[in-house]
Amino acid sequence: MELTNIHIGLCEGRHEIKTNEGDPVDSYIFGVVDNPMDFMGHFQKAKDFFTDLVDTHAPYDVFLYVTGLTTLLTASLHAASKAGVASLILMHYDRESGKYVPQDISPLL
């Protein structure tokens, strides 16, 4: 089975996100967040997102574009681990190059 790359953003509407190849990222875990401190609610939303992803896409590499709130990232990392995501690469924006730099955290899941 061929490996699939899945590109998702953490939080919609904070920044326009394009992959390093110039393709728009149009799938997000979170939309507008009213309460950044709803830790359990954020975890459950991210867990539902990743559980659905695991159930419908395999094998895959998930590229998560990190923009947004730290509380959302923390919830998403924990949720990805609980949902059984096997390959998670965080994409961090580098202002100097205008590109995203990958951080493979798969060994930590």
Buried (B, 14 or more C-beta within 10 A) or exposed (E): EEEEEBBBBBBBEBEEBBBBEEEEBEEBBBEEBEEEEBBEEBBEBBBEBBBEBBEEEEEBBBBBBBBBBEBBBBBBBBBBBBBEBEBBBBBEBEEEEEBBEEEEBEEEB
